[in-house]
Amino acid sequence: MSLLDGLTKSLVSVYASQLSLREQEEVIAALEVLANDKKYNKFQNFFPDTGEYKRELYKKHLNFFRAGASYRERGFIAANRVGKSEAGAYETVCHATGMYPEWWEGKRFNKPTMIWVGGDTATTCRDIIQKKLLGEIGDFGSGMLPKDTIHETKTRRNVPDAIETIRVKHLSGGISTIVIKTYEQGRATWQGTEVDCVWIDEECPADVYGEALIRTMTTNGTVFLTFTPLSGLTDLVINFLENSQETDVKYPKFVTNVTWDDVPHLSSKDKEELLAATPPNLRDARSKGEPTVGAGRIYPLSIEEITCDDFQIPKYWRKAYAMDVGWNNTAAIWGAWDEQNDIMYITSEHKLGEAQPVIHASAIKARGDWMKGVIDPASRGRSQKDGEQLFKLYKDEGLKIIPAMNAVDAGIYEVWQRLSTSRLKFFKSCTMLQKEFNLYHRDEKGKIVKKNDHLLDCLRYLVLSDKNIWGFQPAPGNQQKVVNIDQYMRACV
């Protein structure tokens, strides 16, 4: 079949009677040149300025590229079919050829590069990564690498049609090298030479990732992953989520999450059909890029099940807060209790590291200095500065606090009972709490992994707190003690 598609043939047919034979041949030749240019210059036509799928509609993809200028490690943890491998291939081609588009704000190399690209097995590398970069077998140049930039390729042993090494022409006049490696080869095969760039497509073992990262240390290189977290909360996933740009770690990693709703090329019908064909336990991973619910999750519920839109809290609902303290992180959450329906709402959050008690106390009092709270009982014996006890420091700052009940298993049970019966809800604005919720898990020995759980500790303290801690906001113009809703309503009148 000709490279002309049906539409092109129809147009030529309509005007055929108005053109001479020579003119028809010239038109067809010109159209075939355009078709070849589109086919063999996919890179140049990607992320266009205009059109149905114009660049500005893929904001998260662009943010991922841009972050390469500031972050050495990046994770594109995303749903299926959102273009994550295409994004990985696009950036790889940029670094291999030096052909950065005018709009590019990410990492740049001004010389030929050594690039490693990793996939699961030799077969999947051939069928996915190789195809994304080179195109169809027998038609190299129809992938992301422009045909005229492919200098030579070297085949892989024992795997038909598989390519192991791609030599690419760089704008500087030199030659870049792309080596396609597999995880099945093991950590040892990822040792050795210095590398400028590593693209990991689909999740790899943590030890393989560690070796890949080491390869870029002396080159000021970049490492980026593009994958759907189908294996759940693995060590690699947890490492990225717990050390993302939104945390206060010293060397954060950039993480972007792309869902089906973030891209224009998937229609509502596409999403419905894809979701219907996906097993329920994998739907969040495949549609939202969220780690699948694994055996290690302590609260195996989706965020949608436990969150609600923020709303104005009635003044006659009881309110309280809980604190977890320390130098690296001090956290607090605020709750409102609808006694009539016995539903607790988590309405606000605070989490900040390396700040003095006066800073945290100010943030807490700003939510209502009349409110009582519970605090991590270890604060009575924990030192933050000059041996002073944090409990006393916060009391001196004017906080109305008592030690919390820190029965871990009992607290987890009570939280679970409320969550599973829709009697505990998080405001959607409490995003840090939601992230901790998704990461909260037990290790293979059944022990709770004590990382990034400060707000969840507060949640336990609050749910287990005595009812007397939950108080009513003083009625306007009336500071009398209020002990129940009826008294509060009478005071307001």
Secondary structure, 3 states (H helix, E strand, C coil): CCCCCHHHHHHHHHHHHHCCHHHHHHHHHHHHHHHHHHHHCHHHHCCCCCCCCCHHHCHHHHHHHHHCCCCCEEEEEECCCCCHHHHHHHHHHHHHHCCCCCCCCCCCCCCCCEEEEEECCHHHHHHHHHHHHHCCCCCCCCCCCCHHHEEEEEECCCCCCCEEEEEEECCCCCEEEEEEEECCCCHHHHCCCCCCEEEEECCCCHHHHHHHHHHCCCCCCEEEEEECCCCCCCHHHHHHHHCECCCCCCCCEEEEEECHHHCCCCCHHHHHHHHHCCCHHHHHHHHHCCCCCCCCECCCCCHHHHEECCCCCCCCCEEEEEEECCCCCEEEEEEEEECCCCEEEEEEEEEECCCCHHHHHHHHHHCCCCCEEEECHHHHCCECCCCCEHHHHHHHCCCEEEECCCCHHHHHHHHHHHHHCCCEEEECCCHHHHHHHHHCEECCCCCECCCCCHHHHHHHHHHHCCHHHCECCCCCCCCCCCCCHHHHHHHHC
